[in-house]
């Protein structure tokens, strides 16, 4: 049987590769059976009475304010851990962890900008003062040397506060945020670089650093370290290269960062190329998000609650970008996928409004399935910051469309580095890891061989 003779719908083209749906295998099976019985001249082919259909579907219609509701619930708990200098102190380690303070500052700024939580304005200002002072003093002053993660939340927060804060505060924060990037970041080349690229563009766009220098640094980062991490495989799936098999959570993070950079108007020489790669990669990952909204299992930082909200963040961005291009169907699929991811994360919200760090309901002090870098305040920071971004990004009225994971009819296999296979029929999905972790990375074995979802 030739592929060209198959009915429409039996073949699907995905980024230059032929992806064969279950319909194809059915026709092939019938063909082989037919050929084997041809000499017998059967009167009729077998009657196949069983088939799969997608489950009943209806839109979730999650309003953008639902994101903001959750941001406020987290903020009102995390503010209890703010010290007198404005920093957020983790209640379990008793220290300021990584980017907890700038993420909190941004989340409060988003609430203030939206006319909510005005009673927390002083707390937001204190957090901005603390975090921008760390930037001004350079990388050695930044908690755990995580400067890459400070740039975007602080650069985007300043305009949010501008109509509520005295001009001298705004000028001070802008000045502090003008420090050269080389003295702020650790200069790592994996997903951290995409956080810095996003942040550097926001600093340049807002006029805090020289735009031409920012273009040069971002372009160099794309060409020398990030482009190859996407384009080393036919699906344009990001390779973080920090666990084996590689890390799906950081695929979402890196892709989301660069998609956001494009959505925020990046216009450097590689803008069109970056945009195309992000579109291709995002559309391919839709096939591996599971029907409950969870991000893809496997790799470093897997089964952390932030996985799903970061995936939702990338899809909110793509929904708006595709809507601008007039592709309302794909935009609707992204809006749906974002809503599914958001709903998935909500399963792990705790009674006090904060979120579990990993996907369980154990007491956070037990640190169940934590990596060495997993902490309560930094990863609740992830939740509030990216939900705040989702609120700000979700501007257009886009009608939801069933996501690929709810329709089915495909199989997909990644390269050996990601080592993942998926299949979906009628909205019932299966994900398998093709290689398990054979050694510890950041305190844990991250991937299990075989069917994981």
Order of alpha helices (4+ residues) and beta strands (2+ residues): beta-beta-alpha-alpha-alpha-alpha-alpha-alpha-alpha-alpha-alpha-alpha-alpha-alpha-alpha-alpha-alpha-beta-beta-beta-beta
